[in-house]
Amino acid sequence: MNTKSHEYNSIKIKFMSKKIILSILSIALFMGFLTAQTDTLKNKKDGHYFFTKVKDIEALDVQNQGRTGTCWSFSSLSFLESEIIRKGKKPVLLSEMFIVRNAYYEKAINYVRMHGSTNFSAGGAFHDIPFIVKKYGIVPEQIYSGLNYGEEKHNHAELDAILKATVDEVVKNPQKKLTSAWKTAIEGILDAYLGKIPAEFEFQGKKYTPKSYAESLGLNMDDYVAIGSFTHHPFYKDFVLEVPDNWLFERIYNVPLNEMEQLINDAVMKGYSVAWGSDVSEKGFSFKNGLAIVPEDEATITVAGKDNKHFSDAGAEKISNAFDEPVKEKQITQEMRQEAFDNYETQDDHGMHITGIVKDQKGTKYYIVKNSWGKDNFASGYFYASETYVKYKTIDFMVHKDALSSEMKKKLGIK
């Protein structure tokens, strides 16, 4: 064999080997870059908040509550859907309007019994869901959409008005004694708008009643607890939360602010998602910008127009450099929280679903929040709420009791 030819071939092979190695390295670096890009999240297209995932909990697609005040049902059922996944069960979209329809009926009975001296509206609270599921069961979204009135999207303006007018007339008691027909009349209105509730239905090849289907999900409604942080009641005790939408007069557990925040953090890091009730009227809450923050200087935020389709101006156009890149936020104290609640600055505006934790480029913690206003923002229906915002504006949250430490369960008397 020609020696020169052999040397040439050896050099050629070494050169090709180096090219292959360099190519592999280039591909690896590029794939790493793509992965880094995928793991880095942003609140809006041209924004300079760069979030890195710390914990991400599986949830089903974002839904749209439309022109209704039923966020409490959408957020709670999104939470239960994630609970079903956490327990290793097959994912399923649950019917928000099945819950809403039964809650309307129960609220009507309560309103009349209280002679009209309590709240009757579309609003509700997280603990409404365990109450309704235990009493009526639950069905998949596929079985009961609640769209029985010629609309493709939920809109309860007419339904709410008719229901309220009806219960108000019943309360006036024109015959000086309530008839036996008024409850049937309420049922008829609900059936006309939302549809009759099926006594039995078939789903994925099996027959169920709403109650038997609820049992098949493997969720115990007594496992879920609601927690808040207020100084007008003793810590480590439960109390009736004084907000208009608590028509059931249900109780929540009360803990100090730092422990409330720690409970949320610990739950998420353990893989438990959280149903989150909060005020969303703050200037720093901007669904369009994908953020909920409490800037130290809120004067930099200007609000353009209104967005009443979400029953508040939380979706209005808001302009500020605070939504473009991280800014310094206020230091939240227990006293600030309480003052805002007592002065009606913090109200039970909106129910949402916390499904994870991220950190921005400065190391500040935010929560991944699934909303129910459709996917019409850069984050496809999600947004990022700073730890500061959650500390300041949380009304209460619902979580599985096993997300709590044994020490906290003991403090609260939870078994």
ZILINCOR-V720273 format. One record per run of one state. SS is the DSSP state (helix for helix, strand for strand, loop for the rest). FROM is the first residue (numbers start at 0). LEN is the number of residues. Records with the same first field share a line. If there is no record, write none. Layout:
# ZILINCOR-V720273
SS->FROM-LEN, FROM-LEN
This chain:
# ZILINCOR-V720273
loop->0-2, 41-9, 56-7, 64-2, 67-3, 86-7, 94-1, 113-13, 136-3, 140-14, 155-1, 172-9, 194-6, 203-2, 208-1, 216-4, 228-9, 240-10, 254-2, 269-4, 278-6, 286-4, 292-2, 295-2, 300-1, 304-3, 310-6, 319-1, 323-5, 329-4, 342-7, 359-5, 370-2, 373-8, 403-2, 412-3
helix->2-37, 70-16, 95-18, 126-10, 156-16, 181-13, 209-7, 220-3, 256-13, 297-3, 307-3, 320-3, 333-9, 386-7, 400-3, 405-7
strand->39-2, 50-6, 63-1, 66-1, 93-1, 139-1, 154-1, 200-3, 205-3, 223-5, 237-3, 250-4, 273-5, 284-2, 290-2, 294-1, 301-3, 316-3, 328-1, 349-10, 364-6, 372-1, 381-5, 393-7
